[in-house]
Amino acid sequence: MMDQVIIKDLLARGVIGVNEGERLQPQDILINVVLFVDVQKAAQSDRIDDCVDYRTVTKKILTYAEKAERFTVEALTADIAKICLEDARVQGVRVRVEKPGAVRFSRSVGVEIERFQS
């Protein structure tokens, strides 16, 4: 099992969807990310420079999600995974993107993927 850095319940507002009504105004997008990293060096040194900066990763994800205007949750989820893997210290990532209230009688619908450095 790999060490994990968790970004939980990140709420973005962006355009996502295929229906005309969905493309007219931003809607809530709920994002959860697990970064698979080795935290041993950071745990021993207690130095921020040895950590994956989750604040920076979070800002990149939010900025992208709010401007991307993707048609599918699948595409946005894959894009976020690529953003997370830009940091070579991130060995893998699990990303879940949900659209709250998108389907009647459900809290949300979404997609979850895992991607790893090649």
N, C-alpha and C positions, 0 to 999 in steps of 0.2 A: 504494500500500500504506500502510495506517495503522499508527501506532505501537501497540504491544501491551504490556499488563501481564498477566502470566501467573500464575495460581494453579493449581499442578499437584498432582494426586493428593491432594486434600483428602479425608480419611477421616472420615465421619460415621457415627453409629449411630442408626438410626431405623426406624420401622415403615413399610414400603412393600410393597404387593402386594395381590392380590385373594383369594388363598387364605387360608382360616382359619388355617392354620399360620403363614403369613407375618405375620399380624396379632397373634400372641400375644406376640412379643418382638422387640426391635430387632435389625436385621441391618446388616451393613456396606453403606454407600453410598459409592461412589467418585465424586468430583466434580472436574471440570477446567473452568476458566474462563479465557477470554481476553477481556480488556477492551480495546476499541479506543478509544484516547485520543490526544490530542495532547500529547506530553511536552515540546515545545519550551520552553515557559515554565519548567517545572520544571528542565529541563536547563540553562537559562541562569542561573536564579536560585539553584539548589541549595538551595531552601527546601521544607521538607516541606508547607507550606501550599499550594504550587502543584502538589502531587502528588495523584493519587487515592490515598486511604489504603487500601491493599490489606489491611491488618490489620483495619480496621473492616469492609470488605466481607466478608472471610473470616469474621469473628465473626457477622455477620448471616446469612450462608449456613449456617454450622454450627448456629446457634440455630434457624433455621427448619427445616432438614432433620431435625433431631433431634426436633422437636415436631409437624411437619406431619401425619404419619400419612396420606399420600396413598395412593390405590389404584394409580395408574399412575406409571411413570417419566416418561411424557410430561408429566403435570401438574406433577410436582416440578421437572422441567427448565424448564418455562415459568415457574413461580413464581420460580425462582432467577434467570432472565433479568430478570424484572421488578424484583427486588431490586437487581440490578446497575445497571439503567437509572435507578434513583432518583437517582443522582448525575448531574447535568446534564453534567458533564465527560466522562462515558462516552458516546461516540457510538454504540457498538454493543457487542455481546457475543456470544461463542460459548460455549455451555454444553454439556458432556457429563456425563451422569449414568449410572453403571453399577452393576449389582448383581452383585458377584463371586459366582461359583458358583451363579448362579440356574438355569442350564441345564446339564445333565449334558454332559460332554465339552467344555465351553467355560470359559475363564477368567472371562468375564463377558458380560453382555448389557447394552445400554443405548441411550440416545437422545442425539443431538447436534443442537442447533438454533443458529441465528443470529437475533438480533433487533437492531433499530436504533431510535434515537430517531425519533419521528414528527414 
